Amino acid sequence: MPRTTPVSTNGDQQHRSKRVKTTESVQTNGALPAAPETNVFTPAKPLDFNQDPNRVLFAYWVPNVSGGLVISKIPQKTSWDLPSNVRYAKTAEDNGFEYALTQIRFTASYGAANQHESVSFSQALLHNTERLKVIAAILPGPWNPAVVAKQIASIDNYTNGRIAVNIVSGWFKGEFTSIGQWWLEHSERYRRSNEFIRALKGIWTAGEEGFTFGGDFYQFRDYHLAPKPLQKPHPEIFQGGNSDDARNNGAEVSDWYFMNGNDLDGFRDQIADVKARAKKIGREEHVRFAVNGFVILRNSEEEAIKVLQEIQGKADAEAVNAFRDAVQQAGASTGNKKGMWANSKFEDLVQYNDGFKTKLIGTKEQIADRILLLKSLGVTLVLTAFLHYEEDIKKFGKEVLPLVRQLEAEGRGKDADDEIKRTGEIYRKE
């Protein structure tokens, strides 16, 4: 039987460092009451060129923290304030982007002195858009799954089913300790995230009997949430990482697995490995893959590379080195030494999530070809970031996205061997 007796908790002080078997029980018997007519979920119609169900999807990082998406002193036409971000969101959805991802920081980090909170910022963007789905980043520890489940269910109702979550297990020790949260070991952080996601799903989908869960980090007994989210079975759940722990979570509980930039072998290994883990438990068809990529779109490859070199040449060296020390220390604590930044060099880390490695740098034709290669490997969503948000989002939407759709209609992006022959050399290990 699951443990249902509430335990006294103080943050994560009651966690068990020793692995303990977790049991859960989700009560789903009994019909749910009919939703009022005003809560009927009718997804917004996508733009005409986003009708193919097998299309690659596009998202962008929301710059809701200061400093942009590079740790560089290069001038950027990007702002972290809400009015600017509303413009970026409207531009994005008008030009074919279907997702946006807000960032979560509770305190200043490397190059990001100011930060707007992710869930409230996501709701503000959703209030000002019609089709865009916004992914709110959530950090287990500071948040309890009951609070998140309630917030997201309400926002889902307000916005006609356009909210999702990204569960971030955490790499920034100072972010936890500065607000009185225990800094768990790597495997324990991911085990907590696994419970967190299972709790979210259970709360969102439980029937009339309510949700009961006996875990090492979270406990519920006969918990009822109303109203439920409009999206069925529940809002989409994203999570990422490169360690065995992250890959297991991707296979076991999340809907989407985020990957950092990588080389060709790295992408293929991650996708094949997570799929194999998911297949063992019958979830191979339930996990989709997303990749981070920093876009530098110019009229020539030479011009784009010059911009990249300027970004890296003007890197905030002190901030990049501090970031490198923090993330590589976190990665070294993993069982397989495969943290997200285990193989990242200084110039890679100028972009937080190894976005330069994804090679979306060049002409519209080069970038489109590389996106289709990623699609052929199993990537369904490309998460983009830009130097000058307002103009670069629009340029990407006007030039690259329609070209990708045209090439998809011609049958491109399905044959990995063919796509590798066309453009795979750019992804070989350096």
ZIRA-V373301 format. One record per residue. N is the residue number from 0. PSI is psi in degrees with one decimal (* if undefined). OMEGA is omega as a letter, one per 40 degrees, with the letter a starting at -180 (999 if undefined). D_FIRST is the distance of its C-alpha to the first C-alpha in Angstrom with 1 decimal. Layout:
BEGIN
N&PSI&OMEGA&D_FIRST / N&PSI&OMEGA&D_FIRST
END
This chain:
BEGIN
0&144.0&i&0.0 / 1&152.2&i&3.8 / 2&116.6&a&6.5 / 3&-6.9&i&8.5 / 4&123.2&a&11.2 / 5&142.7&i&14.3 / 6&153.0&i&16.0 / 7&124.5&a&19.7 / 8&149.4&i&21.0 / 9&92.6&a&24.6 / 10&-123.0&i&25.0 / 11&19.0&a&23.3 / 12&-18.8&a&24.0 / 13&8.8&a&20.4 / 14&158.8&i&19.7 / 15&123.4&i&19.1 / 16&-26.2&i&21.9 / 17&135.6&a&20.1 / 18&126.4&i&17.9 / 19&135.5&i&14.2 / 20&132.6&a&11.8 / 21&136.9&i&10.3 / 22&154.4&i&7.4 / 23&154.4&i&8.3 / 24&119.4&i&8.4 / 25&117.3&a&12.0 / 26&117.1&a&13.2 / 27&7.0&i&16.6 / 28&154.0&i&17.7 / 29&141.7&a&21.0 / 30&142.1&i&24.2 / 31&146.4&i&25.0 / 32&147.2&a&28.2 / 33&134.9&i&31.3 / 34&144.1&i&32.3 / 35&153.5&a&35.7 / 36&-31.0&a&38.5 / 37&-14.6&a&39.1 / 38&11.3&i&35.7 / 39&129.3&a&36.5 / 40&111.7&i&36.0 / 41&100.3&a&39.3 / 42&143.4&i&39.6 / 43&141.6&a&42.9 / 44&128.1&i&45.3 / 45&164.1&i&45.7 / 46&157.2&a&49.2 / 47&-38.2&a&51.3 / 48&5.4&i&51.0 / 49&38.6&a&47.2 / 50&-26.2&a&46.7 / 51&121.1&a&45.9 / 52&-18.1&a&42.1 / 53&14.7&a&42.5 / 54&154.8&i&44.2 / 55&140.0&a&43.4 / 56&154.9&a&42.1 / 57&135.7&i&43.5 / 58&166.8&i&42.0 / 59&147.9&i&43.5 / 60&128.6&i&42.4 / 61&124.9&i&43.1 / 62&65.2&i&45.2 / 63&8.5&i&43.6 / 64&153.0&a&44.3 / 65&157.9&i&47.8 / 66&-5.3&a&49.6 / 67&-160.0&a&48.9 / 68&14.1&i&47.0 / 69&147.6&i&49.2 / 70&73.5&a&49.8 / 71&153.2&i&53.5 / 72&9.0&i&56.5 / 73&140.0&i&57.9 / 74&135.2&i&58.7 / 75&137.2&i&56.1 / 76&63.8&a&56.4 / 77&131.5&a&52.8 / 78&152.2&a&51.6 / 79&-0.6&a&48.2 / 80&162.2&a&49.1 / 81&-48.3&a&47.7 / 82&-41.7&i&51.0 / 83&-43.3&a&51.5 / 84&-30.3&i&48.0 / 85&-41.4&i&48.4 / 86&-43.9&i&51.5 / 87&-42.3&a&49.8 / 88&-43.6&i&47.0 / 89&-41.6&i&49.5 / 90&-42.6&a&51.6 / 91&-50.1&a&48.6 / 92&-29.8&i&47.5 / 93&-17.8&a&51.1 / 94&21.4&i&51.5 / 95&-4.6&i&48.6 / 96&140.8&a&45.7 / 97&-14.8&i&42.4 / 98&154.4&i&40.1 / 99&145.1&a&40.5 / 100&115.3&i&38.2 / 101&153.1&a&38.4 / 102&151.9&i&38.0 / 103&123.8&i&35.9 / 104&133.0&i&37.5 / 105&-9.9&i&37.0 / 106&166.6&a&40.0 / 107&135.2&i&43.2 / 108&-165.0&a&42.9 / 109&103.7&a&45.5 / 110&1.4&a&48.1 / 111&86.2&a&46.0 / 112&-29.3&a&47.2 / 113&145.8&a&45.9 / 114&129.7&i&42.7 / 115&142.5&a&41.7 / 116&141.9&a&38.0 / 117&-44.5&a&36.5 / 118&-47.8&i&34.6 / 119&-35.7&i&37.5 / 120&-39.9&i&40.0 / 121&-44.0&i&38.3 / 122&-39.1&i&38.5 / 123&-40.9&i&42.1 / 124&-41.0&i&42.9 / 125&-37.2&i&41.1 / 126&-26.5&a&43.2 / 127&9.2&i&46.3 / 128&172.7&a&45.6 / 129&-35.1&a&45.0 / 130&-29.6&a&43.5 / 131&132.6&i&42.2 / 132&130.1&a&38.4 / 133&130.6&a&37.5 / 134&116.0&a&34.7 / 135&125.8&i&33.6 / 136&135.1&a&32.6 / 137&135.8&a&29.5 / 138&101.8&i&28.9 / 139&144.0&a&25.3 / 140&-78.3&i&25.7 / 141&-32.8&a&28.4 / 142&145.2&i&26.4 / 143&142.0&a&23.0 / 144&-29.3&i&21.4 / 145&-40.7&i&21.5 / 146&-46.2&a&25.2 / 147&-45.0&i&25.9 / 148&-41.6&a&24.2 / 149&-46.9&i&26.3 / 150&-51.1&a&29.4 / 151&-38.3&i&29.3 / 152&-43.0&i&28.4 / 153&-47.0&i&31.4 / 154&-36.7&i&33.7 / 155&-39.1&i&32.8 / 156&-40.2&a&34.0 / 157&-32.0&a&37.1 / 158&14.9&i&38.1 / 159&44.8&i&37.4 / 160&45.1&a&34.7 / 161&26.1&i&36.3 / 162&146.1&i&33.8 / 163&172.7&a&31.5 / 164&148.5&i&29.8 / 165&114.9&a&30.3 / 166&113.9&a&27.6 / 167&113.4&a&29.6 / 168&-27.0&i&27.9 / 169&137.9&i&31.0 / 170&-13.8&a&33.9 / 171&95.9&a&36.0 / 172&-44.0&a&35.1 / 173&-27.4&i&37.5 / 174&-34.5&i&35.9 / 175&-50.4&a&32.8 / 176&-29.2&a&34.4 / 177&-19.0&i&37.1 / 178&19.9&i&34.7 / 179&19.5&i&32.6 / 180&140.5&i&29.7 / 181&138.6&i&28.5 / 182&101.1&a&29.8 / 183&157.9&i&27.0 / 184&159.0&a&27.9 / 185&-52.0&a&28.3 / 186&-33.5&i&25.2 / 187&-34.6&i&23.0 / 188&-41.7&a&24.8 / 189&-30.9&i&23.9 / 190&-38.5&i&20.3 / 191&-42.9&i&20.2 / 192&-37.6&i&22.1 / 193&-47.4&i&19.6 / 194&-40.5&a&16.8 / 195&-46.4&a&19.5 / 196&-42.8&i&20.4 / 197&-37.6&i&17.0 / 198&-44.3&i&16.6 / 199&-50.5&a&20.2 / 200&-43.9&a&19.6 / 201&-43.2&i&16.6 / 202&-43.7&a&18.5 / 203&-26.3&a&21.6 / 204&-4.6&a&20.3 / 205&148.9&i&17.7 / 206&-157.3&a&19.0 / 207&-27.8&a&19.7 / 208&-12.6&i&16.2 / 209&-177.1&a&16.1 / 210&127.8&i&14.0 / 211&132.2&a&10.5 / 212&128.9&i&9.9 / 213&98.1&a&8.5 / 214&179.1&i&11.4 / 215&-23.0&a&14.0 / 216&-30.0&a&16.7 / 217&140.4&i&15.4 / 218&137.4&i&12.9 / 219&149.0&i&13.2 / 220&116.6&i&12.2 / 221&44.6&a&14.1 / 222&131.1&a&16.8 / 223&129.1&i&19.8 / 224&128.2&i&22.5 / 225&133.9&e&25.9 / 226&157.9&i&28.1 / 227&162.1&i&26.3 / 228&153.4&i&28.3 / 229&-37.4&a&31.0 / 230&136.2&a&30.4 / 231&138.1&e&28.1 / 232&-18.9&a&25.5 / 233&166.3&i&25.8 / 234&149.4&a&28.4 / 235&145.1&a&29.1 / 236&121.1&i&27.4 / 237&151.4&i&29.6 / 238&158.7&a&29.1 / 239&-173.2&a&31.3 / 240&173.0&a&32.2 / 241&-13.3&a&33.5 / 242&169.7&i&31.3 / 243&-39.6&i&28.8 / 244&-44.4&i&26.1 / 245&-40.9&a&27.7 / 246&-38.9&i&28.3 / 247&-43.6&i&24.7 / 248&-40.7&i&23.7 / 249&-40.8&a&26.5 / 250&-37.0&a&25.4 / 251&-40.0&a&21.7 / 252&-24.3&a&21.5 / 253&162.8&i&25.0 / 254&-29.7&a&27.6 / 255&143.3&i&30.5 / 256&113.7&i&31.3 / 257&136.2&i&34.2 / 258&142.3&i&36.6 / 259&171.5&i&39.4 / 260&153.4&a&42.9 / 261&178.1&i&43.5 / 262&178.0&a&46.0 / 263&-47.7&a&45.9 / 264&-36.8&i&44.1 / 265&-44.2&i&41.5 / 266&-46.7&a&40.7 / 267&-39.8&i&40.5 / 268&-48.3&a&38.3 / 269&-47.4&a&35.7 / 270&-46.7&a&35.6 / 271&-40.0&a&35.4 / 272&-47.4&a&32.8 / 273&-40.3&i&30.4 / 274&-42.9&a&31.1 / 275&-41.2&i&30.4 / 276&-41.2&i&27.0 / 277&-36.6&a&26.1 / 278&-34.4&a&27.5 / 279&-25.4&a&25.1 / 280&17.2&i&22.2 / 281&24.6&a&24.3 / 282&14.5&a&25.2 / 283&-36.6&a&28.8 / 284&-1.9&a&30.2 / 285&-2.9&a&28.0 / 286&127.2&i&29.3 / 287&162.1&a&32.8 / 288&137.1&i&34.9 / 289&147.1&a&37.0 / 290&142.8&i&39.6 / 291&135.5&i&41.4 / 292&130.2&i&45.2 / 293&126.9&a&48.0 / 294&127.9&i&50.8 / 295&97.4&a&54.5 / 296&119.3&i&56.5 / 297&173.8&a&60.3 / 298&-18.5&i&63.3 / 299&155.4&i&63.6 / 300&-38.0&a&61.3 / 301&-42.8&i&63.7 / 302&-42.0&i&63.3 / 303&-41.7&a&59.5 / 304&-35.5&i&59.5 / 305&-39.0&i&61.8 / 306&-44.0&i&59.4 / 307&-46.2&a&56.6 / 308&-35.1&i&58.9 / 309&-42.0&i&59.8 / 310&-48.7&a&56.2 / 311&-36.7&a&55.5 / 312&-27.3&i&58.9 / 313&22.3&a&58.3 / 314&145.3&i&54.8 / 315&91.1&a&53.8 / 316&-40.8&a&53.8 / 317&-44.6&a&52.3 / 318&-40.9&a&49.4 / 319&-44.6&a&48.8 / 320&-39.3&i&48.9 / 321&-40.8&i&46.5 / 322&-44.9&i&44.1 / 323&-45.3&a&44.5 / 324&-41.8&a&43.8 / 325&-48.2&a&40.6 / 326&-34.0&a&39.1 / 327&-28.3&i&40.2 / 328&-41.7&i&38.8 / 329&-41.8&a&35.4 / 330&-35.4&a&35.9 / 331&-19.1&a&36.9 / 332&-3.2&i&33.6 / 333&156.2&a&31.8 / 334&-37.7&a&30.9 / 335&8.3&a&33.5 / 336&27.1&a&35.9 / 337&55.2&i&35.8 / 338&168.6&a&35.3 / 339&-27.6&a&36.7 / 340&25.2&a&40.1 / 341&-34.1&a&40.4 / 342&19.8&a&43.6 / 343&134.8&i&45.1 / 344&172.5&a&48.7 / 345&-49.6&a&50.2 / 346&-26.4&i&51.7 / 347&-39.7&a&48.4 / 348&-5.1&i&46.6 / 349&-24.9&i&49.2 / 350&121.8&a&46.9 / 351&-44.6&a&43.4 / 352&41.4&i&41.5 / 353&34.7&a&44.2 / 354&-24.8&i&45.5 / 355&-30.4&a&49.0 / 356&-22.8&a&47.6 / 357&-12.1&i&46.8 / 358&31.8&i&50.6 / 359&57.9&a&50.9 / 360&112.9&a&54.3 / 361&-148.4&i&57.5 / 362&170.5&i&59.1 / 363&-35.9&i&57.3 / 364&-43.3&i&57.8 / 365&-44.0&a&56.4 / 366&-41.9&i&53.3 / 367&-43.7&i&52.7 / 368&-42.1&a&53.1 / 369&-35.1&i&50.5 / 370&-40.2&a&48.0 / 371&-31.1&i&48.5 / 372&-46.0&i&47.9 / 373&-41.5&i&44.6 / 374&-41.7&a&43.7 / 375&-23.3&i&44.7 / 376&-14.5&i&42.3 / 377&5.3&i&39.4 / 378&131.5&i&39.6 / 379&-24.7&a&39.1 / 380&133.6&i&39.6 / 381&118.5&a&42.2 / 382&111.1&a&41.6 / 383&159.4&i&45.1 / 384&157.6&a&46.7 / 385&163.8&i&50.4 / 386&-50.0&a&53.1 / 387&94.9&a&54.8 / 388&-54.1&a&52.1 / 389&-47.9&a&54.1 / 390&-35.0&a&56.7 / 391&-37.2&i&54.6 / 392&-45.3&a&51.9 / 393&-43.5&a&54.6 / 394&-42.5&i&56.5 / 395&-44.4&a&53.5 / 396&-32.6&a&52.7 / 397&-30.9&a&56.4 / 398&-48.6&a&57.1 / 399&-48.9&a&54.1 / 400&-46.3&i&51.6 / 401&-33.6&i&54.2 / 402&-40.9&i&55.3 / 403&-43.6&a&51.8 / 404&-39.9&i&51.5 / 405&-45.8&a&54.9 / 406&-34.8&i&54.0 / 407&-41.6&i&50.7 / 408&-25.8&i&52.7 / 409&1.3&i&54.9 / 410&4.4&a&52.0 / 411&158.8&i&51.5 / 412&8.2&a&48.1 / 413&-31.1&a&46.9 / 414&105.6&a&48.5 / 415&-40.6&a&47.3 / 416&-41.7&i&50.2 / 417&-44.4&a&52.7 / 418&-35.2&i&51.4 / 419&-38.5&i&51.4 / 420&-36.1&a&55.0 / 421&-43.8&a&55.9 / 422&7.3&a&54.4 / 423&-23.2&a&52.0 / 424&-30.2&a&54.4 / 425&-20.7&a&53.7 / 426&5.3&i&50.1 / 427&152.5&i&51.1 / 428&137.9&a&50.2 / 429&*&999&52.9
END
